[in-house]
Amino acid sequence: MGIAADYFALAGVLLLLVIVYWNHRLRGEVRMRKEMARRIGIVEKRTRLLYELDRQTPKLSERQVCERAVDIAVELSDSQVGYLHLIDADQQHLTRMFHKPLGDHKYRTTRLGY
């Protein structure tokens, strides 16, 4: 009777170790799947926002497109500020900058000549 009890105790300990091991592995799998779902959500959001911008572009002015592009970049990067520079056709000079300051919902546009 003593040997059988020892075997049952050993089997119980081994079963407990297997359960702990698989629990640890499953937690890692769940963490990895949540991270993948988060990343897929970001890609889907980026795709949706850029698709909407592309569809709206014919109806918007250049300024509105630039402002919306900065809004999208700020939203996707989880930032609080954003800016966009436009370059002349000769690709030598910056002409305009759209800047969304911290805590401000208005855009400031600066004409640049350098």
C-alpha positions in Angstrom: 0.0 0.0 0.0 2.9 2.4 0.6 4.4 2.0 -2.9 1.0 2.6 -4.6 0.5 5.8 -2.6 4.0 6.9 -3.6 3.1 6.3 -7.3 -0.1 8.2 -7.0 1.7 11.1 -5.3 4.3 11.2 -8.0 1.6 11.0 -10.7 -0.2 13.9 -9.0 3.0 16.0 -9.0 3.7 15.2 -12.6 0.2 16.0 -13.6 0.4 19.3 -11.7 3.7 20.2 -13.5 2.1 19.4 -16.9 -0.8 21.6 -16.1 1.4 24.5 -15.0 3.6 24.1 -18.1 0.6 24.1 -20.5 -1.1 27.0 -18.6 2.1 29.0 -19.1 2.3 28.1 -22.8 -1.4 29.0 -23.3 -1.0 32.3 -21.6 1.8 33.1 -24.0 -0.3 32.1 -27.0 -3.2 34.3 -25.8 -0.8 37.2 -25.4 0.6 36.7 -28.9 -2.9 36.4 -30.4 -4.0 39.6 -28.7 -1.0 41.5 -30.0 -1.6 40.2 -33.5 -5.3 41.2 -33.3 -4.2 44.7 -32.1 -1.8 45.0 -35.1 -4.4 43.8 -37.6 -6.8 46.3 -36.1 -4.2 49.1 -36.8 -3.7 47.9 -40.3 -7.4 47.8 -40.9 -7.9 51.3 -39.5 -5.1 52.7 -41.6 -6.5 51.1 -44.7 -10.0 52.3 -44.0 -8.8 55.9 -43.2 -6.7 56.1 -46.3 -9.4 54.6 -48.5 -11.9 57.2 -47.2 -9.3 60.0 -47.9 -8.8 58.7 -51.4 -12.5 58.7 -52.1 -13.0 62.2 -50.6 -10.0 63.7 -52.4 -11.8 64.8 -55.6 -14.3 66.8 -53.5 -11.7 68.5 -51.2 -9.3 71.4 -51.8 -5.6 70.9 -51.5 -5.6 72.4 -48.1 -8.4 70.1 -46.9 -6.6 67.0 -48.2 -3.4 68.1 -46.4 -5.2 68.8 -43.2 -7.0 65.4 -43.4 -3.7 63.6 -44.1 -2.2 65.2 -41.0 -5.2 64.2 -39.0 -4.9 60.6 -40.2 -1.1 60.5 -39.4 -1.7 61.9 -35.9 -4.5 59.4 -35.2 -2.6 56.4 -36.5 0.6 57.2 -34.7 -1.3 58.1 -31.5 0.5 61.4 -31.5 -0.8 64.8 -30.3 0.9 67.0 -33.0 1.5 66.6 -36.7 2.9 68.4 -39.6 3.3 68.1 -43.4 5.6 69.9 -45.7 5.0 70.5 -49.4 7.8 70.8 -51.9 7.9 72.9 -55.1 7.7 71.2 -58.5 11.5 71.8 -58.8 12.0 69.7 -55.7 14.4 72.3 -54.3 12.2 74.5 -52.1 9.6 73.8 -49.3 6.5 75.9 -50.1 4.1 75.3 -47.4 3.8 73.5 -44.0 0.6 72.3 -42.4 1.0 72.1 -38.6 -1.4 70.8 -36.0 -0.1 72.1 -32.7 -0.6 70.4 -29.4 -4.1 70.7 -28.0 -5.2 72.8 -30.9 -7.8 71.7 -33.4 -6.9 74.5 -35.8 -4.3 74.3 -38.5 -1.6 76.8 -39.0 -0.2 77.2 -42.5 3.1 78.7 -43.1 4.4 79.8 -46.5 8.0 78.9 -46.8 10.5 80.2 -49.4 13.6 78.2 -48.9 
